[in-house]
Amino acid sequence: MGSGPAAGTVRARYLVYFQYVGTDFNGVAAVRGAQRAVGVQNYLEEAAERLKSVVPVKFVISSRTDAGVHALSNAAHLDVQRRSGQPPFSPEVLTQALNTHLKHPAIRVLQAFRVHSDFHARYAATSRTYLYRLATGCPRPDQLSVFERNRCWALRADYLDVAAMQEAAQHLLGTHDFSAFQSAGSPSTSSVRTLRRASVSPDPASPFVLPQESRRLRFWTLEFESQSFLYRQPGIHPMLSRKTRGQRAGRPQVSQKTSGGRPATQRQAAWSEVQVPLPQVLPPAAPELSSSALWGP
């Protein structure tokens, strides 16, 4: 996307919001080469091939998520360069076309907007939120409903000391060196981040659990909000969940290195949301193109 459009062609940049259930993916970023793993971006760009752009469409993702992490809302920008004499796609047609050609049912494009050519989805993001769902009263993962697996982290404990967890969470707020919570190999030059919000709260009973099981299972939600997180930043939610009855809440040692790397969660069981404020939206450059033009051979 660094070179200018060819003579007579029109290049349009779009901001798109999309969501996905991340169980089947190696994260949101595209996996290149002959590997068996695949990212959400691979499917998005494969669908974009049907737009017949002069230059291959590349999605610039706003927030990277790890393997198994779901996204309620992520964002990206992309450029579509149409042939001479063809007007830019309207955002509505672009959204419909991408959803029509997406080959994985766990991905959905929510909305698209035409933006200025200097807009950047990653740098425009103002906040990123991670939500973890926990279930107590579940000694083994196979005792959790199949509809909640990969969407919930099963704990053997029968209860959580929410007061202790909330107290510990407050010590994480603000600006700290979070190097203890990142995986090895982080490309970040600094491990200092500012955590804006950390909350622990009970969750309503799951509608996907049988009544006889709901008596022993309780669900909880942990939310963390920051402008950015470290590369594969694990460790916060397992650390808080260990603050059960009988353990001293205390101040977490956020800058002390831990061993063992990524904790063993059930495929992360995390949900993410990125906030990208809507920039100045460009008006349509021409009458809206009928979506039927996209369904040809």
N, C-alpha and C positions, 0 to 999 in steps of 0.2 A: 504493500500500500504506500510505498515511499515514492514511486514514480508517478508522474502526472498522467491524466487520461490521454488516450490516443486522439489524434485530430478527428473532430466531428462526433466523438462519443461523449456521453454524459455519465459522470461518476457521482453517485449519491451515497451519502453516509446515513446509516440508520442506527438508532439505539433500540435494542430489543430486550425485553424481559422474558425470562423463561424459567420453568421449574422442572424438577425431575425427582424420581425415586432412585437413589444412587446404588441400590443393592448390586446391580449387575455391572457396574462401571468401576474402572480403575481411577476414578476421580473425574472431575469435569474437563481437565485439560486433555487435548488430543494425544494419543499414543501413536508415534510415527514408527515406520519400519514394519517388519514381518512378525511382530509380537502378537500373541493371542489376546493380550489385554486390550481394552478399548475404553476411550473416554467419551463423555457426552458430546464434546466438541467434534469428535469424528462423525457422529450422526448428524449434527447440525450442519456441518460443512458438506456432507454427502447430500443432504436435502437441498442445500443452496446451489449445488451443481445444476439442478433443474431450472434455475433462474437464467441460465445461459449468459452469464456475465462474460464480457470480453476478457477480463482478468479473473482468475479463480478467487472465489470469495473466502476470506479468512475471518474467523470470529476472534475478536480481542476480548477475552473474558475479564470481567470486573473483579471477581473474587474466586480464587482457586479453592476447591474442596477436595478432600481426600477420598480414597476408595471407600465406598459404602455410605458416604455422607449424602443425605438428601438435601434438596434446596426447595424451600417454599417460593423463593424468588431470587434469581441471580440475574445478571445483566451482561450485555456485551455490545460492542459496536462492530459494524461490518460495512464494507463498501461494495456496491453493486454498480458495475460499469456496463451500460447497455450500448448496443450498436447505434451508429449514426441514424438519426431520425426517429429513434424510439425514446419516448419520455420516461422519466424515472417511475418505478412502481410506487403506487400509493402505499402507505403503511398498512392499510387493511388488506390489500392484495398480497403484500409481502408476508404478512402473518399467516394468511390462509394458505399460501403456496408452501411455506416451510412446514406447517402442520400437516398438509396433505402428503408431503413427500418424506416426512420423518418415518424411518423404518423401525423405530423402537417405541412401543406404547407407553413407556415410562417417562417420556420427554414431551413437554408441551410448551409451545411459544405462547406467551400470554398477550403480548402487545408490542407494537413497533411504532417508532416515531422517526421522522426525518429530521436530522440535526445538521449543524454546520460541519464543514470538513475538518475542523481542528478539534472537534469534540473527542474526548478519550474516556471510555467507560471506566477504566481502572482508576484514573486520577480524579474523576468526578465523584467517586463513591465517598459518602460522608460517614457511613457507619456499616459495620458488619456484626451480625448477631448469630450466636450459636445456641441452640436449644437442645438439651439432653433430657430424654425421658427415662426415668428409673422405675423399676418394679421391685418391691420388697416382698418377702414371703415366697421366694422362688428358689429353692435349694439347687435345682438343676435347670439349665436352659430349656430342656425338653418339656419342662412343666409349664412353660409359657405358651399361651395360645399361638398357633401358627400365624395368625393374623397380626400378632404383635412382635414376632421375631424380626430382627433387622430394623425394627422401629423403636425398640426399647432395650435398655440395659438391665438384665436380670441380676438381682442381688440376693445372696443367701440370707441376709439379715431379715428379721421379721419387722423391723421398724427402723426409722432414722431419727437421730436426735436433731430435729430441724433447727432448734434454737442454737445448738453448737455449730451447725453448718452455716447458719445465717451470720453468726458472729465471725466465723472464719472467713466467710465471703467478704465481709466488710473490710478485712485487712488487705484484700487483694485490690480494692478500688484505688484508683489513682495511678500515678506513673511509677513503674518499677522495672527492674531488670528481670525479665521472665525467662532467662536462659534455662532455668530448671525444667521448664515445661515444653521445650522444643526438641524435636528429633535431631539426630546428627545429620550433618550435611546441609544445614540451612544456608541459603545464599544471602541472607540478610546481613548487612554490615553492622547492625545494632540490634540487640535483643531487648532494648527498652521500649516498652509499650504502655499506653494509658488505657486502663480498663474503666469504662464509664459506668457499667452496671453489672452487678452479680447478684442474682436472686435465687432463692430456693422456695418452692411452694408446692402444696399438694395438688395433684391432678384429679379431675373427676374420674370415677370408675370407667374403665374402658368398655365401650359397647361391643367389643369383639371378644369378651371373656364371658364364659358361662356363669350363671348365677351362683352355682355351687363353688366355683373357683374364685369368684370376686370376693368371697368372705375372707380368704387368706391373702389375696393380692392387694397391694396398695400401690398407687402410681404417684410419681413426683416429677416435677419439672425444674431443671436448672437452666438459667439463661445467663449468657455473658455477652456484653456489647462493648465493642471497641471500634475505632476507626480502622484498625488493621490488627491482624494476629500474626504470630510467627509461623514459619514453615512447619506444617504438621504439628501444631502446638497441642500436644496431649497433656494429660496429667492434672488439670485443674479439677475436672469433675470427679475422677477417682479419689483425689486427695480430699475433697469435701465429703464424699460419700463415706470415707473412713471415720468421719467425725461422728460416730455413733455413741450411744450412751456408755458412760464409763471412760471415755477418752477426753482428755483436756483439749478445749477448743484452741486456745493459744494463737499466736501469730504464725501463719505459714511462712516458711523460709523460701521466698520466691526466687532468690538468686543463688541458692545452693544447688549444685549439680546433683542429679539423681542418676542411678544406674538402672539398666534394664530397658531403657528406651520406651517404646510405645506400650501402653497398657493393653491387656487382652480384653477388649470389649467385643460384643457381638457385632462385628462389621460396623463399628462406630456408633450406631444407634443415635446419630446426631442429625439435627436439622439446621440449615443455615438460611439466613436472609441477608441480602445486601441492599442498602438504601442508596440509590442513585437518583438524586433530584432531577426532575424533568427540566432540561435546558430550554432555551428558546427554540421552539419548533418551527421548521420551515413550512410555509404553505405549499400546496401542490403546484408543481411547475406547469402542469397541463391537466386537462380533464382526466379523471380517473380511468385507468385502463381496465377493461373487463378481465376478470380472472380467467375467463375461458381461454385466453391467449396462452396461459401457462400449461394447459393440459394436453397440448398437442404432442406429436411424436418427438 
